[in-house]
Amino acid sequence: DVKVTQSSRYLVKRTGEKVFLECVQDMDHENMFWYRQDPGLGLRLIYFSYDVKMKEKGDIPEGYSVSREKKERFSLILESASTNQTSMYLCASSFGLAGAFGQYFGPGTRLTVT
Amino acid sequence: QKEVEQNSGPLSVPEGAIASLNCTYSDRGSQSFFWYRQYSGKSPELIMFIYSNGDKEDGRFTAQLNKASQYVSLLIRDSQPSDSATYLCAVNSGTSGSRLTFGEGTQLTVNP
């Protein structure tokens, strides 16, 4: 079974803090993704990566950055957390270039910024 | 027009009935289609995928694809209370690499 893990299930941070969310997958997948999910807005893609040290902006990259130094690990960084970044953050991974096999999600991190 | 649209729901069916979840997509070049189930407070779980026109069955689940009508559906036979969840439709265009476009989901409640 594909396993995608995320570093925290719940996180509370203060406005202005730098926040790191970690994601690790154990299936040697090339592709990794970061989404946020908010009621009424669905899943929105923040950043994704097709390979080590590669990154691509998704639909809502503002206020975020990412790092992929190893194939199995993809980190999401909130440079200066703001209250509007309070959300559920979901990491996913997939293999293959054409997206034909679907994405597998981690358990999610519910981030609250106060 | 949204790229992927799902019937807005919420959808409520009695236990044992067939639940029908529908999804339309705008990109005629879309190649791969996925259904995810998401329980409240949990992350999405991939339950079905379909690539070719027609039906694909897996246990109580049947995915149906009609590329000419740009329509994909999920049927759940003999619905159980444990099927109560939000169901997300996702589409890969084939030209967007491995990106998926998700619908907003349909909330299904199966009443005992």
Interface residues (C-beta under 8 A of the other chain):
Chain A: E30 N31 F33 G40 L41 G42 L43 L45 F48 Y50 G58 L90 S94 G96 L97 A98 G99 A100 F101 G102 Q103 Y104 F105 G106 P107 G108
Chain B: Q31 S32 F34 K42 S43 P44 E45 L46 F49 Y51 L88 A90 N92 G94 S96 G97 S98 R99 L100 F102 G103 E104 G105
